[in-house]
Amino acid sequence: MTRVLFVCMGNICRSPTAEAVVREYARREAVLTVEVDSAGTHGYHRGDPPDERSIIAARRRGYDLTALRARVVEVTDFERFDLVLAMDTAVLERLRALVPSRHAARVKLFLEFAPALGRRDVPDPYYGGAAGFEEVLDLVEEGARGLLAALAR
């Protein structure tokens, strides 16, 4: 089993979306066993469900975010998870400041698994409109396919 943690800033838009998409893709493919979770670098929304706009956009594509609740990344996560994937470079830098040196190789950018996109960051849709949440889903679906393909190798 591979354990993957997705991390964004508040854990209410991008990382819970990635958690739900990868969980669903892994379930559909039933090729590998993947445990997924998500967290944020900041505790602004601790205990809250994902942003309603994320829930709505995800639901339209067949993903359910309703049971997820925001939490903050903890130092023990670097021990527990095989991969800790940041949704953008600012989050990556924050994670690099937290990770014990022996687990530094586990911390990566999520979109490293989707090099054809030519992007490093999944943009934060929080202050934008509905199109931003659709863009997040597009990027996350591509990243999820690449991640699961890499894990299957």
C-alpha positions, -999 to +999 in steps of 0.1 A: +000+000+000+012+035-008+001+064+014-002+098-002-010+131+015-021+161-006-014+196+009-026+230+001-029+261+023-063+258+039-073+222+030-107+233+017-103+235-021-073+220-038-060+192-015-094+177-007-102+177-044-070+158-051-078+134-022-112+126-036-101+123-073-072+100-065-093+079-042-120+075-069-095+068-097-077+042-075-111+026-067-122+025-104-089+010-115-086-014-086-050-020-096-033-006-066-041+000-030-036+037-022-044+054+010-050+091+005-056+120+029-053+158+027-042+186+050-034+223+050-003+243+060-026+268+079-054+261+104-078+287+091-105+262+084-096+233+108-126+210+111-146+226+083-159+208+053-144+217+018-155+249+002-191+246-011-178+256-046-153+227-045-181+203-034-204+214-062-177+213-090-165+179-078-200+165-076-207+174-112-178+151-122-187+123-098-165+130-068-178+133-033-160+157-009-188+160+017-172+137+043-138+154+043-128+179+070-099+203+070-069+196+092-034+209+095-003+190+084+016+175+113+053+165+116+041+129+121+025+130+086+060+129+071+066+095+088+031+081+080+029+090+043+051+077+015+045+109-005+035+144+007+024+163-024+022+201-024-004+218-046+019+248-053+054+260-048+046+282-018+031+251+000+061+231-011+085+256+006+064+255+038+065+217+038+103+217+032+107+239+063+087+213+084+099+180+071+125+161+091+156+157+068+153+119+067+119+122+049+127+152+027+126+130-005+089+123+002+079+159-004+072+168-040+049+190-061+017+172-072+020+184-108+055+167-111+033+137-120+018+156-150+048+170-168+029+174-201+009+202-185+040+224-183+029+238-150+041+235-114+012+249-095-025+241-091-038+276-086-059+284-055-095+291-067-107+305-034-110+341-043-122+335-079-152+322-096-166+289-107-141+286-136-112+283-111-127+253-095-132+236-129-095+244-137-085+228-104-104+197-113-088+196-148-053+198-134-060+174-105-075+147-129-044+149-150-021+148-120-040+118-106-036+098-138+001+105-138+005+098-101-013+064-103+007+055-134+039+063-116+028+043-085+019+013-107+054+012-121 
